Amino acid sequence: MKKSMRLWVLPAFMLFGGVAQAYDAELAATLHEQVTGKLTQAALASGNAKIGADKALEMLAKKQPVLLLDVRTAAERQVLAFSHPDAVHVPLDQLFQKQSLDRLPTDRPVLVICHTGPRSFGATMLLRSIGFENARWVGGGTVAIARQLTPKTAP
């Protein structure tokens, strides 16, 4: 009985597992053509896409013209929110909607931040690919900001 059970489990898993592995090939081709083609090694290694938490805090403290773009979820923001006047919260899943993109300046740096950095890195690379060359991601995210904060470094 156990042996016959094994014989049908594998084909069933392959049949139903294959369905779960499907993806949108047309969307993937569009993304490759329109977005990832612009994310070349040279663009990623240009050196000006990342900013350290210390430099970000310094820019904010000196009141340099900059926008802090928080791409974390609303729940994450409840744990640690930025009350800086140049901070905007747009969750990553809403960032590429027209009304969200219209809120971003093109004439000053946009510092993109998330919890630890990966989402802000991705958002920054995608923003740069559509023309926001002023976008930079804060390495280490809010965790790095919290580690750098002291009464002297707080904006």
TAHU-V17657 format. One record per backbone hydrogen bond with DSSP energy under -0.5 kcal/mol. NH is the residue of the N-H (numbers start at 1). CO is the residue of the C=O. Records with the same first field share a line. If there is no record, write none. Layout:
NH: CO + CO
//
This chain:
5: 1
6: 2
7: 3
8: 4 + 5
9: 5
10: 6
11: 7
12: 8
13: 9
14: 10
15: 11
16: 12
17: 13
18: 14
19: 15
20: 16
21: 17
22: 19
25: 23
28: 24
29: 25
30: 26
31: 27
32: 28
33: 29
34: 30
35: 31
36: 31
37: 32
38: 35
39: 35 + 36
40: 38
44: 40
45: 41
46: 43
51: 137
56: 52
57: 53
58: 54
59: 55
60: 56
61: 57
62: 58
63: 60
64: 59
66: 64
67: 109
68: 86
69: 67 + 111
70: 68 + 88
71: 69 + 113
77: 73
78: 74
79: 75 + 76
80: 76
83: 81
87: 84
88: 68
90: 70 + 88
92: 71
94: 91
95: 91 + 92
97: 94
100: 97
101: 97
102: 98
103: 100
104: 101
109: 65
110: 134
111: 67 + 109
112: 110 + 136
113: 69
121: 117
122: 118
123: 119
124: 120
125: 121
126: 122
127: 123
128: 124
129: 125
130: 126 + 127
131: 128
132: 127
133: 131
135: 132
136: 110
137: 49
138: 112
139: 51 + 137
140: 116
141: 138
142: 114
143: 115 + 140
144: 140
145: 141
146: 142
147: 143
148: 144
149: 145
154: 150
//
